[in-house]
Amino acid sequence: MRSPKIPPNMFGVGFGLAGLSEVWQVTFAAGLTPEVISTLLLTLTAAAWFGVLVAYLAHARTDHATIVRDLTDPAAAPFLSLAVITPMLLGAQFLYPHAHVAGTVAVDVCMALTVTLGGWLTGQWIYRPLIIDDLHPGYFLPTVAGGLLAAISAATIGQRQLAETMFGSGLICWFVLGSIILNRLITRPLPPPALLPTVAVEIAPPAVASLAWFALHGAHIDSVAELLGGYGLLMVVAQLRLLPAYARLPFRPSTWAFTFSWAAVASTALVWLEALHPVGYQTWQCIVLAAISLLVGSITARTVVALARRDLLPPPTDQINSGIGTSETIRDTTPQYRSPTTANASPSGRRTT
């Protein structure tokens, strides 16, 4: 019997849990919560990442073209980077504090794989030009998230020069890709339902860049932190306008795109509150912690229910509705999707309301 197809965006489960564990680590450092909670979350992160990896490779054993097909698919390929980014975070946050050598090796190996995969995908995008509607904010993952999170991981294990190098790589990739992706989001119809949750990833680069800057220069608010925070605030407010579209989405694997993005924002907000000490700052920290824990916890619970019901991964004939469709099925169904902002789109696809 062939193992079920595991879409690359399922690696977002471990990635989202890693983001939540970082939030609890920040609150532990601030003296608000016990360390055991972040440790348990890191353990859950490792289990989720490993479980998805095993399931993905089990299917690849029966369908030898799976990995190549996913690596060359315009919609799915960026999510494969999470298979190597998540263990890099685990190496720095979970393994290194208890075994320095093993943690350093894990971070360095995963960092090398992250850079290699990011470079290969960049070459793939150049070699086989993309249709503009195939682009989505998930394209930030291989190089922007990969570079900035590599900077955080390298700084954590004491490799400062490497951390600064990776920070520069992630930051420049954000500037380049960010302008292209935001142009696509503004001038073209919204992504189809299968990819719409990835629009939440727009809030992640300034937040993760802030965390990387704090890891390199200390958790205090300087001019760079203020610059990144200003743009991050703009992107967070922009998400409010998208809430009606998000509210209509059914649960699917791509829903996990909301988790790490908002967890990064929550971690950044907690650092700002701790650094500035505004009136009632600890109350606000508790509110931020409760909100992000509720968000990730509810998505985790919904995932467990879907797994128990065996409807987390719908059959291939319904891939586009499950959030795991290929770029071809996504393009084929895009004209049928209309949100209030795209219902009156012009023939060119531009929103005209």
Summary of the structure (lengths in Angstrom):
residues: 353
radius of gyration: 19.5
end to end distance: 50.1
largest distance: 60.6
contacts: 1198
relative contact order: 0.13
helix: 76%
strand: 0%
